[in-house]
Amino acid sequence: MRPRLPEQQRYALIFRDLLHSRLPQIIPIAHRRFLLRLPDMQDLLAYLQDPELVARFQRRCGLYLMEGSNRGSGRITGEKPRGQQEGSWDHQDRNSNYEYKENPAGPVQLVMYIGQAMKDLLKLPRPPSPPVVKLEMRVDAEYGLPSTHAMAATAISFTLLLSAPSRVQFCFQTGLLIAATLSSMVSLSRLYTGMHSVLDVVCGILITAVLILLTYPWWESFDSFQLYSPLSPIVALSLLLLLSYTYPELDHYSTTRGDTTTILGACAGSSVGYWLNAQLGNTFDLQGSLPVPLPALTAQAVARGAARSLVGVVALVGTRQVVRTLSLDALYSWYKLPKTDKEARRRKEIEVPSKFVTYTAVGLVNTIVVNRVFVLLGLL
């Protein structure tokens, strides 16, 4: 029997294989040869990918692996084989990573799609257990690099930070501190839950930073096209549906395709909704000359915010339940499948159109209907 390689050496070999075979069109051959001559870089990558680094962070936080225990007792055992998730499809669907979230800005959707697709193209594993304690098992069949939670937190925080000064008066340094704190907390939480290595998180943050820098000069142009071009709804629906169908295929089932379709569907619906609001002159924009002062945080403002959240959740969850049921019934009938066949929901021809239609409807209701309800109820 071949001796087990040390963790750092094994991960160094993984990255050597990655540079040779998985990135031939991203990194030119001459550059790959240059990278392979840098043992210090390989050692650094292996160190950041080492699961023991995550385990040490977890122990610093008071989280220890209990050998011989089981999930039923609330303790963590060894890692379940990739692609063999526990529970039924309904359980996995209810725990989808991006469920019930509002559609963020276009750059955030770009970041999320790239991150999800990179996972399934690079196919680098999540940290194994042991030594890592796994607190989330529902997405363990997904690959690890990059961390899309770290990417989303960084993209949302810093997109908002960079977009807000033209609309709202605030201290930029304070905003920067808040953005850095929020994105750091989410990133560290992925280490605490044992779902990502340090390298996964660092790569997610760096990829997001590069994408924000590359797209920032065109944000205004993108907004103008999205709101006023007659082609905007056609491009949003057709392009995002195409991306959903052409998502990278895996040799096992993973929630990444469904989660990505959820994101793209919500983006498509919200984009069409924003465009329609602009055509109707109902943009619900800030009143007064921009940038406006930040409103005071009063008890009435907090109460209105809580009421809006409650109304929004009820509307979006209700929309999701109704449209998902109708879309699944229609697809099961079209493909002549029994409604008791829950496994059929994993099939591409069922999963993609069902989730895309469902979350497109959620995006439309969020941008068109919910705001008007707020106005009628005096919550805006």
N, C-alpha and C positions, 0 to 999 in steps of 0.2 A: 504494500500500500504506500502511495506517495505521501511524504510528510506534508502536513498542512502549512502553507506559507504564512508568515506573519501578516497581520492585517495591512500594514502600510505597504508591504511589498505586493500583496495581492491587488490593492487599489492602484498602485503604480502600473502594474501590468494591464489593468482595465483601461487606464488612461492611455497607455501606449497603443493598445488595440483601437481605442477610440480615435486617436490621431491618425492611425493608419487606414482605418476602414470606414468610420462613420462620418467623417467630416471632409471627404475628398473635394467637395465642391465649395465648402466654406473656407477652408484654409488651403492655399496653393501648396503644391508639393515641396517647393523650395522652403517655404515657411514651416511646413511640418517637419522637414529634416532639421531645420534650425531648432525647433522646439524640442525635438527628441535629443538634441545635444545638450540640453539644459537639465542636468540631474537635479539641480537645486529646485527648479520649477516642479519637476515631477515629485520630488520629496514634499514640497509644499502642498501640492494638490492631494497627494496621498494622506498627508497629515490632516488636512481640512476635511477629507472624506472619511477619516478613521472613526468608526462608531464608538470607540472608547472615549473620544473627545465629547461626544454627546452624553454618554453614560456618566462621565465625570461631572458635566454640567447638571445633569439630573440629580446626582447624589448631593451636589452643593445645594440644590433646592429641596433636599429632603426626600427624594424619590428613589427607592431602592427596588431592585428586582427580587421577587420572592420565588425562589426555585421550588418546583413541585406543587405550586398552587394552581388554581384554575380561575377562569373568568367568572364562573358562577359565584365564587366567593368574593369577587371584587378585586382579585389580585391578578397580576399579569404573568402569563407563562410564555413559552417560546413562540417564535414567529410562525404563523400559518403560511403554508405554501402560497406563492404568488398566483393570483388568478383563481383561488378557491375561497371566495368570501363566504362568511357565514350569513345565515338569514335568507329570507325570501327576497324576491325583487321588490316587493312593496316596501320592505324595511329599508332597502338601499335607496329606493326612490325618495322616500320621505326624508332621508338624511343626506340628500344631494348637497354638495358644498355650497352652491350658490342660490339655494331656494329662497324665495320671498324677498330677494334683495332688489332694490331699485336699480335701474339701468344707469351706470355712471357715464362719464364723458367718452367720446370716441377714442381718444388715446388709451384709455383704460381698457377698452374692449380689445384694441390691438395688442396691448401688452398681455392680456389674459390668453388670447388665442395663440400667440407665439409661445408663451410659456407652456400651455397645455400640449401643443404640438411637439415642442422640443422634448418634452418628457418621453413621448412615445417614439420619437426618432432616435434619441440618444440611448434610451433604455438602460439607464444607470439605476441600480437598485436602491431602495430605501435602506436605512441602517438596520442590521439584523438584531433580533432578540433571541438569546442574550448577545451582547451585554446590555443593549438598550431596552428600556421599559417602554412598551407600546401602549399608549393610552387611547388611541383611536385605531380600530381595526376595519372600519367600514370602507376606507379608501386604501387599504394596504395592498390591493392588487395593482394600484397605480405605481408607475416608476417615480423616481425621486427628484432628479435634477432637471430644471430648476424648481425652487419652491414657488408655486403660484400664489400662495398666501402672502409670502414676502413681496412678490411682485405686485399683487393687488394693493396691499397696504401702502407700499411706496408710491405706486402710481396714483392712487386716489388722494393720498395726503399731499403730494407735491404738485399734482395737477391742480388741485384746489388752491394750494398756496400761490402758484404762479398765475392762476386765472383771476383770483379775487381782487388784487390791487386796483384793477381798472374799474371795479364795480363797487367795492366796499372799502371804507377807510379803516385801517387797522395797523398795528405795529408789526412790520414785517419780521423783525427779530423774534417777537413772541410767536408769530405764526410759524416761523421756521423751527423754533423749539418744540412747538406742539406737533408739527408734522414729523419731525425726527423722533420724538418720543412715541407717537402712535405707531409708526412703521417699525421702530425697534421692538416695541412690546409684542406686536404680532409676529415678528421674525423670531424673537426669543421663545415665544410660545410654541413654535414649530419644533424647536429643540427640546423644550420641556415635555411635549407630548411624544417625543421619540419618532416623529414622522419624517424628519429630514436631518441630513448631516449639516455641518457648518458650511461645507462647500456648496450644498444646494441653496442655502439661504443667501450666502454671499453672491453666488452667481445670479440668483433672482434679483437681488438689489442692483447689481452692476448692469445687468441686461436692461432693467427698467430705466436706469439712469441714462443709458445710451439711447434708448428709444425716445425718452422725453426730450433729450437734447436734439435728436435728429428731427423730431416732428414739431417741436415748439414754434419754429418760424411759420408754420402753415396752419396753426390752430384757427386763426381768424378766417383764413380762406376756407377751411373745412366747415366752420360754422356757417359761413355765408352760403356755401353750396348746399349744406344740409337743410337750411331754413328756406331758401328762396329758389333754388334750381328746380325746374319742372321734372328733371331726371332723378331728383333725390330719392323719392319713394321707390322708384323702379330699381335704382342701383342698390339701395339698402336691402330690399327684399331678395332680389335675385343674387347679389354677390354673397350675402351672408348665408343664404340657403345653400348656395354652391359650396361655400367653405365647410358647411356642416356635413354635406355629403362626401366631400373629398378629404375628410379628416383621416390621418394615418391609420391604417388597419393594424390590429395586433393579432397574435396567435392565441389570445385568451380574452375573455371579457373583462373590461375595465369600465369604471364610471366616467373616465375622462371624456369619452365621446359624448355621452349624455350631458355632462356638465358644460362642455364647450358649446353644444347645441343650445342649452339653456341660456348661456350668456349671449350667444349670437341672436337667438330669437328675441330676447328682451331688448337687445340693442336695435334690432330691426323694427320692432313695434314702437319703441320710444322715438326712434329717428323719424318714422312716418308720422307719429303723433306730434312731434315738434314742428315738422313741416306743415301739417294741416293747421295747427294753431297759428303759425305765422301767416298762412294764407287767409285765415279768418280774422286776423288781427287780434287774436287772444293769446298774447305771449306771457301774460301774468308777470310782467317785468317790474323791476324796482321803480318806485315813483321818485321824481326829482332828478336833478343833474348828477351824473355819475362822476366820481364815486360818492356814494351816500354814506353817512355815518352809521356805525353799527347800532342797531336798536338796543335800548336798555333791556336788561334781563330782569323783568318784573314777574310777579306771581301770575298775572294775567297772560303774559307771553308764554310762560311755562305751561299753563293750563291749556292754552290754545295749541301749543306744540304737542302735548300729550293727546289732545282730542284729534288732531290731524293724524297722528300716528295710529290711533285706534281705528279711525275711519279708513285710512289707507290700507291697513292690514286686513280688515274685514273685506274691503272691496277686492284687493288683489288675491287673497286666499280664496274667496268665493269664485272669482273669475277663473283661477287656476283649476279648481275642482270641477267646475262646470265644463270648461273647454277641454280639459284632459279627458274627462269621461266621454264626452261626445266624440273627440278625435280618436280615442282608442276603440270605441264602438264602431265607428266608421271604417277604421283600418282593419279591424278583426273581420268585419263583414266583407270588406273588399277582398281580403286574402283568404276568406272562408276558413277562419281559425276559430276554435272553440274559445269562449270568453274565460273559461277556467284555466287556459294555458298561460300562466303567468310568465313562463320562460320566454314566450314569444316576444315579450316587450324588450328583450335584449337584442332582437334582430334589427339590423340596420334599417330595413324598410318599414319597421314599426316605430323604433325608438326615435329616429331623426325627425320624420314628419310630425309625430305626436308632440314631441317636446318643442319643436320649432313653432308649430301653430299655437300651442298652449302659451308659450312665453312671449310670442308676438302679441297675442291677445292681452296678456298681462301688461306689456309695455304700452299698448294702445290705451288701455283703461287707465293706467297710471298717468299718462301725459294728457289725455283728453278729458276723461270723465271725472277722475278724482279731484282735479283742480276746480272744476265747475261745482262739484259738490261742496268743496271748501267754501267757495264764494256764496253758495246758497245758504250754507249754515253759518256764515259770518266768521269763518275760521282763518281768513286771510286778511 
